């Protein structure tokens, strides 16, 4: 049986989950002037498409693809891009 000190000793932090950047699909900027990007990441549970601010990586939207499917990822990214441009966002290089 562990001692009192062993039970209440600080535990080492858990390892961070896998988050590997793959590619940026598009970048836009709105009225606030903050740049947003749509990027693909490999995560522990599959491939994730993310819409996030570049300056803080604040996540605005995300979609997990458990099976990697380039066509489905590109199609959803195109839908997000069209919705943003329709609302007045401008493309960035």
N, C-alpha and C positions, 0 to 999 in steps of 0.2 A: 504494500500500500504506500502511495507517495506521501511524503511529508507535507506539512502545511506550506513550507516555503516552495516546495516543488510544484504544488497545485496552483499557487498564486503568483508564481514567477511570470514575468512578461514572456509572451510567446513571440517567436520571430514572425515577421509579417509574411502573409501568404504570397506566393509568387503571382505577379500580374498575369492576367490572361493574355493569350496570344493576340497580337494586333500588328499585322505586317502590312505596310503600305504596298499597293500594287501599282495603281495609276490614277491620275486625275483625268476625268472625262470632260469636264467643262468648268469654267470660272465665270461668275457674274458679279455685278455690283448694283446695289439698289440706291435709293435716295439717301440712306444713311452714310453712304460712302464706304461701308465695310465690304470687303471682298468675301464671297462665298465660293466654295468649291464642291463639286460632286466627285467623290473619289471611291475607289474600290480597295477594300482591305481583306486580307485573309485573317479569319478569326478561328478560335478553337472549334466552333460548330459549323463552319462553312465559309462562304464568301459573303461579305457585307457591302452593300452600296450605301454610302453616307452623303448627306448634304450637310455641310458644316461651315461655320465662319472660319476663315483662315487665321485671323489674329489671335483667337483664343481656342480654336477647335471646338467651340460650342456646337453640339450636335442638334440640328434642326429636324432631321428626318433620317430614317434608316430602314433598310429592308435586308433581311437575311435570306440568302439562297443556300439551302443545305446541300444542294447539288450544283456545282459550278456550271452555269449556262451563259455563255457570252452573249447570245442573242437576247435572252430575257433581261439580262443586266443592261445592255445597251438600249433596249426598248423602254425600260422604266426610266433610265437616265434621260432619254429623249423626251419622255412625258414630263418629267420634272423641269427640264430645260425650257420646254415650250410654255409650261404654266408660268414660270418665272419671267420669261421674255414678254408674255402676254400681259403680265402685271406691271411692266415697265422697267424691269431689270435690263442692264446692258451687258453684253459679253465683254470679257477681258481676255487678253492674250495668254 
